[in-house]
Amino acid sequence: MEDNEVSYTSYSQKHCEIVENGPEAIKKYLSESEYGEKRSLLFSLDRYLDPYFGYNLPFFDGIILLLQEQLFKEQDKDIKDDIVQLLTDYSKGQLDYLAEHIDKIDTHYLADALYAIGLTYNKKYVPLLMNYEHHENQIVQRVAQDALKELSKI
């Protein structure tokens, strides 16, 4: 999409049903759908993952894992941005897949990925974050340092 274009994303009952059918249905839909449908499904996930709406999905962790995996498979920037946003907002205390594969992430998403990992407030990620506290990219460096500072308060 060009910078001056406006994007509109919505979701329908169909997207809600896919989410309610669990991670495998979500994975299948994301692998087979076109750009707009993928974004709609990801937008619907915001509703299901946000504690405000009261959904207590028994497969919440499976969705978070799927999103981490999808981040490495997806090619589209907007869809990757949507995935990173969901992981940042809702991952709770664990992003192991992302942490284990961080060296394979597109450099454009490295700072965002480290930020999401830092927001887990999980001390097991301290060694990983320490690897980036002196990174050549100042944004990556600052994100890692800020995350380490927050984790040191715990």
C-alpha positions as CSV (number, residue, x, y, z in Angstrom):
1,M,0.0,0.0,0.0
2,E,1.3,3.5,-0.8
3,D,1.9,6.0,1.9
4,N,-0.9,8.3,0.8
5,E,-3.6,5.6,0.7
6,V,-6.1,5.1,3.5
7,S,-6.7,1.6,4.8
8,Y,-10.0,0.3,6.3
9,T,-10.2,-3.0,8.2
10,S,-13.2,-4.6,9.7
11,Y,-14.2,-8.1,10.6
12,S,-17.4,-10.2,10.3
13,Q,-19.0,-13.1,12.1
14,K,-17.0,-15.4,9.8
15,H,-13.8,-14.1,11.3
16,C,-15.1,-14.5,14.8
17,E,-16.1,-18.1,14.0
18,I,-12.6,-18.8,12.7
19,V,-11.1,-17.5,15.9
20,E,-13.5,-19.5,18.1
21,N,-12.5,-22.6,16.2
22,G,-8.9,-22.3,17.5
23,P,-5.3,-21.9,16.4
24,E,-5.5,-24.5,13.6
25,A,-8.4,-22.7,12.0
26,I,-6.6,-19.4,12.3
27,K,-3.4,-20.8,10.9
28,K,-5.2,-22.3,7.9
29,Y,-7.0,-19.1,7.2
30,L,-3.9,-17.0,7.5
31,S,-2.0,-19.3,5.1
32,E,-4.8,-19.4,2.5
33,S,-6.3,-15.9,2.6
34,E,-5.5,-12.7,0.8
35,Y,-4.2,-9.5,2.3
36,G,-7.5,-7.9,3.4
37,E,-8.9,-11.1,4.9
38,K,-5.7,-11.7,6.9
39,R,-5.9,-8.2,8.3
40,S,-9.6,-8.7,9.1
41,L,-8.8,-11.9,11.0
42,L,-6.0,-10.3,12.9
43,F,-8.2,-7.3,13.7
44,S,-10.8,-9.7,15.1
45,L,-8.2,-11.3,17.3
46,D,-7.8,-8.0,19.2
47,R,-11.3,-8.5,20.5
48,Y,-10.6,-12.1,21.7
49,L,-7.2,-11.5,23.2
50,D,-8.1,-8.2,25.0
51,P,-9.1,-9.0,28.6
52,Y,-11.6,-6.1,28.5
53,F,-14.0,-8.1,26.4
54,G,-14.0,-11.1,28.8
55,Y,-13.1,-13.9,26.5
56,N,-11.1,-16.5,28.3
57,L,-10.0,-18.7,25.4
58,P,-8.7,-22.1,26.5
59,F,-6.3,-21.9,23.5
60,F,-5.0,-18.3,24.2
61,D,-1.4,-19.5,24.4
62,G,-1.8,-21.4,21.2
63,I,-2.9,-18.2,19.4
64,I,0.1,-16.3,20.8
65,L,2.5,-19.1,19.6
66,L,0.8,-19.1,16.2
67,L,1.2,-15.3,15.9
68,Q,4.9,-15.6,16.8
69,E,5.4,-18.3,14.1
70,Q,3.4,-16.3,11.6
71,L,5.6,-13.2,12.1
72,F,8.5,-15.2,10.6
73,K,6.4,-16.6,7.7
74,E,4.5,-13.5,6.6
75,Q,5.9,-11.2,3.9
76,D,3.6,-8.2,4.1
77,K,4.7,-5.3,6.2
78,D,1.1,-4.3,7.3
79,I,0.3,-7.8,8.4
80,K,3.6,-8.1,10.3
81,D,2.8,-4.8,12.0
82,D,-0.6,-6.1,13.0
83,I,1.0,-9.3,14.4
84,V,3.7,-7.4,16.3
85,Q,1.0,-5.1,17.8
86,L,-1.0,-8.1,19.0
87,L,2.1,-9.7,20.5
88,T,3.0,-6.5,22.2
89,D,-0.4,-5.9,23.6
90,Y,-1.4,-9.4,24.7
91,S,1.4,-11.9,25.0
92,K,1.3,-11.9,28.8
93,G,4.5,-13.4,30.3
94,Q,6.0,-15.5,27.5
95,L,7.3,-15.1,24.0
96,D,9.7,-18.1,23.8
97,Y,9.4,-18.7,20.1
98,L,10.1,-15.1,19.2
99,A,13.0,-15.1,21.7
100,E,14.5,-18.3,20.3
101,H,14.3,-17.1,16.7
102,I,15.1,-13.4,17.2
103,D,18.3,-13.7,15.2
104,K,16.2,-14.5,12.1
105,I,13.8,-11.6,12.3
106,D,13.8,-8.9,9.7
107,T,15.9,-6.0,11.1
108,H,13.0,-3.6,10.6
109,Y,11.1,-5.5,13.4
110,L,14.0,-6.2,15.8
111,A,13.3,-3.2,18.1
112,D,9.6,-4.0,18.1
113,A,10.2,-7.7,18.9
114,L,12.6,-6.8,21.7
115,Y,10.0,-4.3,23.0
116,A,7.3,-7.1,23.1
117,I,9.7,-9.4,24.8
118,G,10.5,-6.8,27.4
119,L,6.8,-6.2,28.1
120,T,6.5,-9.8,29.2
121,Y,8.4,-8.7,32.3
122,N,9.9,-12.2,32.3
123,K,13.4,-12.3,33.7
124,K,14.4,-15.3,31.7
125,Y,14.8,-12.9,28.7
126,V,17.5,-10.8,30.4
127,P,20.4,-12.7,28.7
128,L,18.7,-12.2,25.3
129,L,18.1,-8.5,26.0
130,M,21.7,-8.1,27.2
131,N,22.9,-9.2,23.7
132,Y,21.3,-6.1,22.2
133,E,22.1,-3.4,24.8
134,H,25.1,-2.3,22.7
135,H,23.6,-3.0,19.3
136,E,24.7,-0.8,16.4
137,N,21.2,0.4,15.8
138,Q,20.4,3.0,18.5
139,I,16.7,2.3,18.6
140,V,17.4,-1.4,19.2
141,Q,20.0,-0.5,21.8
142,R,17.6,1.8,23.6
143,V,14.7,-0.7,23.6
144,A,17.0,-3.4,25.0
145,Q,18.4,-1.1,27.7
146,D,14.9,0.2,28.7
147,A,13.6,-3.4,29.0
148,L,16.6,-4.4,31.1
149,K,16.0,-1.4,33.3
150,E,12.4,-2.4,33.9
151,L,13.3,-6.0,34.5
152,S,15.9,-4.9,37.1
153,K,13.0,-3.3,39.1
154,I,11.2,-6.7,39.5
